[in-house]
Amino acid sequence: MSITSPPPAPAPSSQDKHHFRFHLPHAHLQSAFGDDWFALKAEAFARFFGTPIFLIVQTCVVAIWIILNVTGLTKFDIYPFILLNLAFSLQAAYAAPLILLAQTRQADRDKAHAEADAQHREDLARASEERQNLACQQAEMLVDLLRQNTQLTELVKDLAQRIETLTGEMHAKVVKGG
């Protein structure tokens, strides 16, 4: 029986070296709102709405607005601050769709990443299964080699006993004949 070594592992390609290689098939995906200048800026603006800087700046602007109008330094929006309410309504009217836009785009990215991660897990499972199969084949080969070694050892033992018997018989004939 001839013993063959396992095939050499393939050299890693440049794609294997790239840790985002499973995300590349999804790179062509565009969001429902596109990837043009407006969509990117709208998403950046929507993301800015949730930052502490925006909240602090907005709070300062509102506080200054109210202080200027309550103290009488200016009278462009006297109490009950109708213009300020209008500004908040306008901000809310634009903020809601922009936030939804950002969420939709993020959902698209999350979906693509989840698909790539699932593909990566499948590839890991397949590689693990291949390694287990190879280990089983190698274990079977080792058992077969041990079996062959045992047979050869028994054959050597039988031959050694026959040689000993023949040597004894020849010795007896030589001693008897001489």
C-alpha positions as CSV (number, residue, x, y, z in Angstrom):
1,M,0.0,0.0,0.0
2,S,1.4,3.4,-0.9
3,I,1.2,6.2,1.5
4,T,0.4,9.7,0.1
5,S,0.9,12.9,2.0
6,P,-2.0,15.4,2.1
7,P,-2.0,18.0,-0.5
8,P,-0.2,21.2,0.4
9,A,-2.4,24.1,1.7
10,P,-3.0,26.7,-1.0
11,A,-1.0,29.9,-0.6
12,P,-3.1,32.7,0.8
13,S,-4.3,35.0,-1.9
14,S,-4.4,38.8,-1.6
15,Q,-8.1,38.5,-1.0
16,D,-7.5,36.2,2.0
17,K,-5.2,38.8,3.6
18,H,-7.9,41.5,3.5
19,H,-9.9,41.2,6.7
20,F,-13.0,42.7,5.0
21,R,-12.9,40.3,2.1
22,F,-16.4,38.9,3.0
23,H,-17.8,42.4,2.9
24,L,-16.6,43.0,-0.7
25,P,-19.5,41.2,-2.4
26,H,-21.8,43.7,-0.8
27,A,-19.8,46.8,-1.7
28,H,-22.0,47.5,-4.7
29,L,-25.1,48.0,-2.5
30,Q,-26.5,51.5,-2.5
31,S,-29.0,52.7,0.0
32,A,-32.5,53.5,-1.0
33,F,-31.7,57.2,-1.2
34,G,-28.5,56.8,-3.2
35,D,-24.9,57.8,-2.4
36,D,-24.9,61.2,-4.0
37,W,-23.7,64.4,-2.4
38,F,-27.1,65.3,-1.0
39,A,-27.7,61.9,0.6
40,L,-24.3,61.8,2.2
41,K,-24.6,65.4,3.6
42,A,-28.2,64.7,4.8
43,E,-27.0,61.7,6.6
44,A,-24.1,63.6,8.2
45,F,-26.4,66.3,9.3
46,A,-28.9,63.8,10.7
47,R,-26.0,62.2,12.7
48,F,-25.0,65.6,14.0
49,F,-28.5,66.0,15.5
50,G,-27.7,63.4,18.1
51,T,-24.3,64.8,19.3
52,P,-23.7,66.6,22.6
53,I,-22.3,69.6,20.7
54,F,-25.6,70.1,18.8
55,L,-27.6,69.9,22.1
56,I,-25.3,72.3,23.9
57,V,-25.2,74.8,21.0
58,Q,-29.0,74.6,20.6
59,T,-29.5,75.1,24.3
60,C,-27.2,78.1,24.3
61,V,-29.0,79.7,21.3
62,V,-32.4,79.2,22.9
63,A,-31.2,80.6,26.2
64,I,-29.7,83.6,24.6
65,W,-32.9,84.1,22.4
66,I,-35.1,84.0,25.5
67,I,-32.8,86.2,27.6
68,L,-32.6,88.9,24.9
69,N,-36.3,88.9,24.4
70,V,-37.3,88.8,28.1
71,T,-34.9,91.4,29.3
72,G,-36.0,93.8,26.5
73,L,-32.6,94.1,24.8
74,T,-34.5,93.2,21.6
75,K,-38.1,92.7,20.8
76,F,-38.0,90.6,17.6
77,D,-39.8,87.6,19.4
78,I,-41.6,88.7,22.5
79,Y,-43.3,86.3,24.9
80,P,-44.9,83.6,24.0
81,F,-41.9,83.3,21.5
82,I,-43.9,82.5,18.3
83,L,-40.8,82.8,16.1
84,L,-38.8,80.4,18.4
85,N,-41.7,77.9,18.2
86,L,-41.7,78.2,14.4
87,A,-38.0,77.6,14.3
88,F,-38.4,74.4,16.4
89,S,-41.2,73.3,14.2
90,L,-39.1,73.9,11.1
91,Q,-36.2,72.0,12.7
92,A,-38.5,69.1,13.6
93,A,-40.0,69.0,10.1
94,Y,-36.5,68.6,8.6
95,A,-34.9,66.5,11.4
96,A,-37.4,63.6,11.3
97,P,-36.9,62.7,7.6
98,L,-33.2,63.2,7.9
99,I,-33.1,60.9,10.9
100,L,-35.2,58.3,9.0
101,L,-32.8,58.6,6.0
102,A,-29.8,58.0,8.3
103,Q,-31.5,55.0,9.9
104,T,-32.4,53.5,6.5
105,R,-28.9,53.9,5.3
106,Q,-27.5,52.4,8.5
107,A,-30.0,49.5,8.2
108,D,-28.7,48.8,4.7
109,R,-25.1,48.8,5.9
110,D,-26.0,46.6,8.9
111,K,-27.8,44.1,6.6
112,A,-24.8,43.9,4.3
113,H,-22.4,43.4,7.2
114,A,-24.7,40.7,8.7
115,E,-24.7,38.9,5.4
116,A,-20.9,39.1,5.2
117,D,-20.5,37.9,8.7
118,A,-22.9,35.0,8.1
119,Q,-20.8,34.1,5.0
120,H,-17.7,34.3,7.1
121,R,-19.2,31.9,9.7
122,E,-20.2,29.5,7.0
123,D,-16.6,29.6,5.6
124,L,-15.2,29.0,9.1
125,A,-17.6,26.0,9.6
126,R,-16.7,24.6,6.2
127,A,-12.9,24.9,6.9
128,S,-13.4,23.3,10.3
129,E,-15.3,20.4,8.8
130,E,-12.5,20.0,6.2
131,R,-9.9,20.0,8.9
132,Q,-11.9,17.3,10.8
133,N,-12.2,15.2,7.7
134,L,-8.5,15.5,7.1
135,A,-7.8,14.5,10.7
136,C,-10.1,11.5,10.3
137,Q,-8.3,10.4,7.1
138,Q,-4.9,10.8,8.8
139,A,-6.1,8.8,11.8
140,E,-7.3,6.1,9.5
141,M,-3.9,6.1,7.7
142,L,-2.1,5.9,11.1
143,V,-4.3,2.9,12.1
144,D,-3.6,1.2,8.8
145,L,0.2,1.9,9.2
146,L,0.1,0.4,12.8
147,R,-1.8,-2.6,11.4
148,Q,0.8,-3.1,8.7
149,N,3.6,-2.6,11.3
150,T,2.0,-5.2,13.5
151,Q,1.8,-7.7,10.6
152,L,5.4,-7.0,9.6
153,T,6.5,-7.5,13.3
154,E,4.6,-10.8,13.4
155,L,6.2,-11.9,10.1
156,V,9.7,-11.0,11.4
157,K,8.9,-13.0,14.6
158,D,7.8,-16.0,12.5
159,L,10.8,-15.7,10.3
160,A,13.1,-15.4,13.3
161,Q,11.5,-18.5,14.9
162,R,11.9,-20.4,11.6
163,I,15.5,-19.3,11.3
164,E,16.1,-20.4,14.9
165,T,14.5,-23.8,14.2
166,L,16.5,-24.3,11.0
167,T,19.6,-23.2,12.8
168,G,18.9,-25.7,15.5
169,E,18.3,-28.5,13.0
170,M,21.4,-27.7,11.0
171,H,23.4,-27.5,14.2
172,A,22.1,-30.9,15.2
173,K,22.9,-32.4,11.8
174,V,26.4,-30.9,11.8
175,V,27.1,-32.1,15.3
176,K,25.6,-35.6,14.6
177,G,27.4,-35.9,11.3
178,G,30.7,-34.8,12.5
